Structure formats: C-alpha cells, structure tokens
Amino acid sequence: MFGWVESVRTRGWTDGARKFGWRRNAEVAERAQLLRRMIALIVHGLRTKSYEQFIVAFSNPGREPDALQRISRKASFQMRISATCWYDATVSYAREKSPSLRMVGGGDDAGILVTTGADDEAIMVGSDPADALTPGRDARLVVRALVRLPGCRARNPLEEPFGVLPDQPL
C-alpha cells in the first residue's frame, strides 16, 4: 500500500523529489528569480540609456533592428534561458511615451506575457492571448512564482492568468 514511501526511503530524497515533481518546482522558482533579475536589468537600461545605446547593449549579435524598426524606435531580441525555454522581447522607445518592454515566453514558458515600462512601478505578468490555448509545460508554475516576487503583479487582478491565485501554494 505504501510502496512509494519505501521507494522514497530506499532510493533517497532526490529520486523521490524527481518522482513527484518537487524538483521541477524548485527549478521553476529559480527560473522565475533569474527572469526577474533579467527584467530588472532591461528596465534599468530603459531608464538610463538612449535608444541607440540600448541597441548596442542589448541586441542579439547580427540581429540589430532594421531601418523600419529604427524609424519606429523599436528593438527586438531573444533571451534564451535554456534549450527548451526562451523569451522574445520587444522594446519600444516611442517619442511621446516612456520606454516600454514586452516579453512573450516560448517553449516551456509559452503563453506567458510580461509587460512593464521605464516609469512603471510594477511588472505585469499574465497570459498572452495568442498562446492562451496552448500554454507551455511550466507556464502556470512560472506565472505563480513571478506573481509572488516583489514588484510583480498579475495583469488583471480580477481574472488571474491561467487561473492562478497569488496566495495558492506552489
């Protein structure tokens, strides 16, 4: 009846953690922390750098903005967290507005949408309407972990992304 308990005892904690998915929660929490630090770095760049300086610092090599993007003062780049997880980021330096950041998750984090601006106090986390029907394997866990971090909020407080409430345990 309790064969799984004996399995955990005999094989050790790491095998039991892997069997029940506990290690994945820890990995997702670490990924959310890393993502939060990357967002903070990008927002700092939005606040302190001009559009041209930002392009030099953050563009992927060989993928600098083309002429149309430069006229509209936008830049796109990709942040690879692992082989199965990445974020496509778009930065906009609109002339009448403060600079803003929009990131869309891909792979394991598909369906996550992160938005913020240079003047915003909070990072808004939610589901991307285009990918809401097919979220990635870890999308729900990453959204939960991000919403719990300081400075991050769910995009719509009445309707949490992926049905996640901030006070639910991981």
N, C-alpha and C positions, 0 to 999 in steps of 0.2 A: 504493500500500500504506500509506504513512504520510501520507495526505491530512489526517488530523486533526491531525498535528503541524504541518503547514504552515498549517492553519486557525488554530491557536493562535498561531503566529508572526505571521501576517499580520493577524489581527484583534485581537491584543493579549491580555493576561493576563485582563482581565475577561470577555471573550467566552468564552475557554477555561474559565475558572472557572465561568461560568454553564452552559456546555455539559456539564461533568462533575459538576455539583452541589457543587463545592467551596465556593461562596459560601453555599449553604444550611447547610453545617456550621458556618461562622462565625456565621451568623445564629442558629442554634440554640444555639451556645455563649454568645452574647450574651444570648439569651433566658433560658438557664439561670442566668447570673450575675444578671440582673435578678430572676428568680424567687427566687433565694437571698437577695438583699437584701430583697425584699418579705417573705419568710418571717421573716427576722431582725427586721424592723420589727414584724411582728404578734406574734412571740414576746416581744419587748421590751414591747409593750403588754399582753400576757397577764401578764407578771411584775410590771408596775408599776401597772397600772390596775385599778380595781374593775370589776365587770360594767357598771354604769351609765356610768362614764367611758369604757369600751371601746366601748359602743354609740354614744355621742356622737362618738367619734373615728373609728370605722371603718365604720359603717353607710352603705349607699348612700342618697342623699337620696330621701325618700319611701318607703323600703322598710325602715323600722325594725321591730324584732321586734313581733309581735302579743302579746296577753295570754298565750296559751298558751306561746309561746316565752319570755316574761319569767318565767313561773312556773317553767319548767324551766331557766331561766338559760342559754338558747342564743341565738345570733345568727348570721344567715346574710348573706353579702354576695358580690358578684361582682367579680372583678378582671379587667378587660379589658386584655390585653397588646397585642392588635391586633384588626383586624376579623375575623380568622379564628382567633383563639386567646384563650381565656379560662379562668378557674378559678373554680369555685363553692366558696366557703369556708364552713365551719361552725365556730363556736367554742362550746365548752361550758365553763361555769363551774359544774360540779357541786359540790354542797355539801361532800361528803366527799372529793373528789378535787381534784388540781391542775388548773387550766385546760388545755384541750387544743384543738388545731387539726386540722381535716381538710379537705383541698383535693382536688377532683376536676377534672381537666383536661377541656376541651371544645374542639371544633373540631380544629385541627391537633394539639393535645395530648390528644385524647380517649383515655381509658383510663389516664391517669396518676393515681395516688393518692399524696398526700403527707400524712403524719401526724407530729405532734410535740406536745409538751406543754411547759408552763412549766418543769417540773422535768427534762425530758429533755435529755440532752447531745447527742443525735443527731436529725437529721431523717430519717425513714424514707421512702424512695421506692420505689414499686412499681406494679404494675398493679391497676386497680380490677376486682374480679371481675365486676361488672355490665357493664363495657365491654371486657373482655379479648379478646373475639372480634372486635371491630371497633376496633382502635387507630387513632388519628389518624395523619396523614401523617408527622408529626415525633415521635411519641410515643417511639419507640425511641431516637432520637438525643438527645432531651431527657433521658430516663432515664439514658443513658450519661453525658451531660455533668453531670447533677446528682450522680450517684454518685461522680464524680471530685472534686467540690468538697469542701473541708474541712467537716466536720460532717454530711455526708450519707452515708447508708448504704442499701443495698438492704434491703427489708423482710424477705426471707428469704434469708440468705446461702447456703443450700444450693441454692436454686432462684431464680436471678436473674430480675428482672422482664423480660418479653419476650425471655428467653433471652440477656440481655446480661451479659457478664462484665466486671468493672470494669477489668481490665488489657488489654482489647481496644482497639486504636486507633480513633479516630473515623474 
